[in-house]
Amino acid sequence: MKSKGIVSAFFTAALLVFPLSSLLAYEGGAVSDGGTITGVVKFKGAAPAPKKLEVTKDKEVCAKSAKNDPGLVVSGGNLVNAVVSITDIKKGKKMEPQKATMDQNGCEYKPHVLAMTAGSSVDIINPDGILHNVHSYSKANSSFNMAQPKFKKTINVKIDKPEVISLKCDVHGWMSGWLFVGENPYFGVTDNSGSFKLTDVPAGTYNVEVWHETLGKVSQKVTVKAKEEAKVTFAMEKK
C-alpha cells in the first residue's frame, strides 16, 4: 500500500510540473513506410445558391468584384473550405512551426480558412490602401484586435495553442475568415473540388474528423496500411 501511495504522489507531483497535455504531447520524427488518406467531403442535399454580400464601405476598393458569402461553398456537390484532421495521432511526421500568410486583398480574407500547426506565425497583409481592423475571437489563445491602416502593410501574430479562431474586420462587417491551428501536422483544407490529402501517416487506425464553420463536425475511423492509400468519403448536411 505504501508503494502505491508513493507512485500516486509522484504522478500528482509530475502533473503539477508537467500538465497532462504536455505528458501526452505529439511526438514528431521520421516516418518510414507511411500511408496516405485521401478523399472528398460531400454536401448532402441540394446545393444552396451563393448568397451575395453587400459592400457598404470603401466601395471604390471593396466593390471592384462581386462578393458571395464564403461560409458555405459547394462545388460539384462537394464542400470547399472544410478542414480534415486526424485527432488522436500521437506519433508521426515532424511538426514544425510555419510562417503563413492571410491576405485581405479586395476586402476579403484569402484564403478563407488558413490551417497551420500550433506555434506558427501569420503575416496578415493589407494591400488595399485603406484601413482594415483585424479582430480575432479565440479561447485558448489571447485574442487580438488591431487596426491596420494603409501604411501598415503587414501585421504578424504568433498562435501558440491549438484551436479554431474566427477572424473579423471591424471596419468591413462582411469580412470573415478562420485560422485552424492543429495540435499535430495531419490536417488539410478541402480544395475547390472538395478534395483533401493527408500524407506520411504511420500505419494504424485513427479518428479522422471534418470541421466546417456552418455545418459542425463529423468523424469516422480510418485504417491506414503501410505505403498504401486509404480512400474515405465524408458527408455533411445542414442541421
C-alpha distance (Angstrom), angle and dihedral (degrees) to the residues before:
residue distance angle dihedral
M1 . . .
K2 3.76 . .
S3 3.82 92.2 .
K4 3.81 90.8 51.0
G5 3.78 89.3 53.2
I6 3.78 91.4 51.2
V7 3.83 91.6 50.1
S8 3.79 91.1 48.3
A9 3.78 91.9 49.1
F10 3.80 91.0 48.4
F11 3.82 92.2 51.0
T12 3.80 91.3 48.0
A13 3.79 90.9 50.5
A14 3.81 90.5 48.8
L15 3.80 91.0 53.9
L16 3.80 89.8 53.3
V17 3.79 90.8 54.7
F18 3.82 98.4 33.1
P19 3.85 115.9 29.8
L20 3.79 116.6 -133.8
S21 3.79 90.3 -108.2
S22 3.80 90.8 60.3
L23 3.81 93.3 45.6
L24 3.80 88.3 55.5
A25 3.80 94.9 39.7
Y26 3.77 122.8 145.4
E27 3.81 115.3 -91.6
G28 3.79 115.8 -146.0
G29 3.78 129.2 -164.0
A30 3.78 144.3 113.2
V31 3.81 117.2 -25.5
S32 3.79 118.5 -153.7
D33 3.79 122.0 -167.8
G34 3.79 92.1 6.4
G35 3.78 122.1 174.0
T36 3.80 134.3 -143.1
I37 3.79 134.5 -120.2
T38 3.79 114.7 -152.9
G39 3.76 133.7 167.0
V40 3.77 149.8 108.4
V41 3.78 137.0 -88.7
K42 3.79 110.9 -134.0
F43 3.80 129.4 -157.8
K44 3.79 113.1 -131.8
G45 3.77 114.1 -138.3
A46 3.78 134.1 12.4
A47 3.77 113.7 -24.1
P48 3.80 111.0 -111.5
A49 3.79 119.0 -119.0
P50 3.84 112.5 -104.8
K51 3.79 110.4 -91.0
K52 3.78 112.2 -132.7
L53 3.81 118.8 -133.2
E54 3.78 121.5 -138.3
V55 3.78 115.1 -129.3
T56 3.79 107.0 -146.2
K57 3.80 103.8 167.4
D58 3.81 138.7 43.0
K59 3.79 89.8 9.1
E60 3.80 93.3 171.2
V61 3.82 87.4 68.6
C62 3.79 106.2 20.0
A63 3.81 99.4 43.4
K64 3.79 98.3 52.7
S65 3.79 87.9 107.4
A66 3.81 132.1 24.8
K67 3.79 115.2 -99.0
N68 3.79 130.3 -145.7
D69 3.78 127.8 -165.4
P70 3.83 106.2 -92.1
G71 3.81 93.1 -159.9
L72 3.82 94.3 95.4
V73 3.79 118.5 20.4
V74 3.81 118.9 170.9
S75 3.81 120.9 -173.2
G76 3.79 119.9 -175.5
G77 3.79 90.0 -19.2
N78 3.80 92.8 -52.3
L79 3.80 131.4 108.6
V80 3.79 121.9 -109.8
N81 3.82 121.0 -155.3
A82 3.80 97.6 22.7
V83 3.81 115.5 140.0
V84 3.81 117.4 -132.9
S85 3.81 116.0 -164.7
I86 3.79 143.0 162.9
T87 3.80 106.2 -120.1
D88 3.80 103.7 -174.1
I89 3.80 106.1 41.4
K90 3.81 112.9 122.6
K91 3.79 102.3 177.7
G92 3.77 131.6 33.0
K93 3.79 144.0 97.1
K94 3.76 121.4 1.0
M95 3.78 116.3 -78.2
E96 3.78 115.0 -145.9
P97 3.80 130.1 176.2
Q98 3.78 111.9 -103.8
K99 3.78 135.2 -148.7
A100 3.78 106.4 -133.3
T101 3.79 132.8 179.6
M102 3.79 130.0 -138.2
D103 3.80 112.3 -167.8
Q104 3.81 125.8 -157.9
N105 3.79 97.1 -167.1
G106 3.80 111.8 154.4
C107 3.81 91.6 8.0
E108 3.80 93.7 -69.0
Y109 3.80 130.5 110.5
K110 3.80 108.6 -116.4
P111 2.94 119.1 -135.4
H112 3.77 94.4 27.1
V113 3.82 89.9 -148.5
L114 3.80 116.8 31.4
A115 3.82 116.9 -170.3
M116 3.82 126.0 -161.3
T117 3.78 141.8 147.8
A118 3.79 123.6 -93.2
G119 3.79 111.6 -86.9
S120 3.80 93.0 37.5
S121 3.78 126.3 128.5
V122 3.79 128.8 -134.8
D123 3.78 128.8 -149.5
I124 3.81 107.7 -150.0
I125 3.79 105.9 -160.9
N126 3.78 130.9 -161.5
P127 3.82 114.4 -160.6
D128 3.81 93.5 157.2
G129 3.80 99.4 91.7
I130 3.81 91.5 -131.9
L131 3.80 136.2 90.9
H132 3.81 118.5 -77.9
N133 3.81 126.6 175.8
V134 3.79 116.6 -152.3
H135 3.80 112.7 -151.4
S136 3.81 122.3 179.1
Y137 3.80 126.5 -161.9
S138 3.80 112.6 -155.4
K139 3.79 142.5 142.7
A140 3.81 108.7 -162.4
N141 3.82 94.2 41.0
S142 3.78 129.0 47.5
S143 3.79 110.7 -93.0
F144 3.79 119.2 -124.4
N145 3.80 130.4 -151.2
M146 3.80 111.4 -174.6
A147 3.76 133.5 168.3
Q148 3.79 112.5 -135.5
P149 3.82 110.7 -165.2
K150 3.78 120.9 -168.4
F151 3.81 94.1 -93.0
K152 3.81 92.0 54.9
K153 3.78 99.4 76.6
T154 3.82 97.4 173.3
I155 3.78 137.0 32.0
N156 3.80 118.1 -172.6
V157 3.78 123.3 -154.8
K158 3.81 130.6 175.9
I159 3.80 119.8 -142.6
D160 3.79 111.1 -155.6
K161 3.81 105.6 175.1
P162 3.81 134.4 51.5
E163 3.80 116.4 -102.5
V164 3.80 143.2 107.3
I165 3.81 111.9 -93.2
S166 3.79 127.5 -162.0
L167 3.80 118.9 -141.5
K168 3.80 125.1 -157.4
C169 3.79 135.9 171.9
D170 3.80 112.1 -132.0
V171 3.81 90.2 -157.9
H172 3.80 97.9 49.8
G173 3.78 109.0 37.1
W174 3.81 96.6 -164.6
M175 3.81 93.4 61.5
S176 3.80 114.8 103.5
G177 3.78 134.6 161.1
W178 3.80 142.0 158.9
L179 3.78 138.6 -134.3
F180 3.80 114.6 -154.3
V181 3.80 107.9 -161.5
G182 3.80 111.7 -167.0
E183 3.80 128.5 -152.2
N184 3.81 89.6 -147.4
P185 3.83 133.7 22.8
Y186 3.81 96.3 -105.6
F187 3.79 105.5 102.0
G188 3.77 139.9 99.2
V189 3.81 139.9 -177.8
T190 3.80 116.3 -125.6
D191 3.79 112.0 -111.1
N192 3.80 130.1 -135.9
S193 3.81 89.7 -69.7
G194 3.82 94.2 48.9
S195 3.81 91.8 -109.4
F196 3.81 130.5 137.0
K197 3.81 139.2 -177.9
L198 3.81 131.3 -160.8
T199 3.81 114.9 -168.4
D200 3.81 138.9 -164.5
V201 3.80 93.3 26.4
P202 3.82 113.5 167.2
A203 3.81 114.6 -123.1
G204 3.79 111.4 -87.2
T205 3.79 145.5 87.2
Y206 3.79 117.3 -74.4
N207 3.77 142.8 177.5
V208 3.80 107.2 -113.1
E209 3.79 115.0 -165.0
V210 3.78 133.9 -167.1
W211 3.80 120.4 -151.9
H212 3.78 122.9 -167.0
E213 3.78 125.2 177.2
T214 3.80 96.6 -128.9
L215 3.82 103.4 21.3
G216 3.80 100.1 48.0
K217 3.80 123.4 -142.9
V218 3.80 139.4 -36.1
S219 3.79 128.9 176.0
Q220 3.78 144.0 -178.8
K221 3.79 139.5 -178.8
V222 3.80 115.2 -98.5
T223 3.80 125.6 -169.4
V224 3.79 116.7 -148.2
K225 3.79 122.3 -162.0
A226 3.79 124.9 -158.3
K227 3.81 113.2 -82.4
E228 3.81 91.1 -6.6
E229 3.79 135.4 113.5
A230 3.78 120.1 -119.3
K231 3.79 111.5 -157.3
V232 3.78 118.6 -156.1
T233 3.80 137.0 174.2
F234 3.78 125.6 -155.0
A235 3.79 127.3 -167.0
M236 3.80 126.8 -158.3
E237 3.77 131.7 -177.3
K238 3.77 141.4 -179.5
K239 3.78 112.3 -86.6
